[in-house]
Amino acid sequence: MNDYHERLTKILLEKNDHITYEQALTWVELLWEDFEATYAKAGHEYAGEEMTSRVVRTWIDNYGEQFHEFIAKNPKYQHLLNQQNRLH
């Protein structure tokens, strides 16, 4: 497993005790992929895992405590964060 993903997952779990390890890992993967895709679509060259890790860490620091509320407000994403239907 990617060391960055593992570290970010542990950080997210420290910030939010309403989600499982699997859900936290899925959040990290979703945020990671979203940032890299958006960055590439904007025409930027790949800046590496370190930069992506910093951005995802910032999102976790700022919003991680509330990630579990996202599912309740956005049910169309529930299948992505359901324990049985993980991305990884």
N, C-alpha and C positions, 0 to 999 in steps of 0.2 A: 504494500500500500504506500502511496505517496506520503512521505514524511510531513510535507506541508499540510496535507489534508488531515492527517492524524493530529498534528498539533492544533490546528484550527478547530477541529472537532472537540478536542478537550477544552479549549478556551470557551467555545460556545456552551458546552455542558456546564461549565463553571458559572456562566452568566444566566443560564436558563435551565431550571430544574423541572420544567413542564414537558420536556421532550426527551425521547430516548436517544441512546447512542446512535442508532440507525437513522433516526430522523435528523439528528445533528449532522451526521456525515452526509446525508442527502442534501441538507441545506448548504453545507460547504461546497459540495460538488455543483449544485445549481448556481450558487453565487460565483464560483470560480469560472464555470463555463459561460455564464452570462457576461461577466466582465471581459473575458478574452474575446468573445464573439463581438461584443459591442466595440471594443477597442480596435479590433481588426476592421470592422465595418466602417469605422471612422477614418480608416486609411493609415492608422499608425502601424509601425513595424512592431513585431513581437518584442516585448520588453523583458520577458523571462518570468520564471516562477516566483522569484523574489518580489518583483513588483506586484504581481497578481496576489501573492500572499499578503502583502501590506494593505492592499485595497480591501480584500476580503476581511482581514483583521479589523480594519477601520469600521466596516459595516457591522461586524459582530460586536465590536465595542459600543457602537452607537445604537444599534437596533436589536441585538441578540436577545435581550430580555423579553422582547415582544414578538419574537418569531412565531411562537405557538398561537398567537392571536390572529396571525395571517390566515390560517386555515379556516377559522370561523368566518372571517370576512370575505374570503375568496375561495368558495367551495370547488371551483373548477381546478384548483391546484391540489386538492385533497388527495387525489390518487397518487401524486408524486411523493407525498410525505407520509403516506400510509405505510406502516411497518412491513406489510406483506408485499408492497409494490415499490421497492426501492430502485433507484437508478443503477446502483453498483452491483 
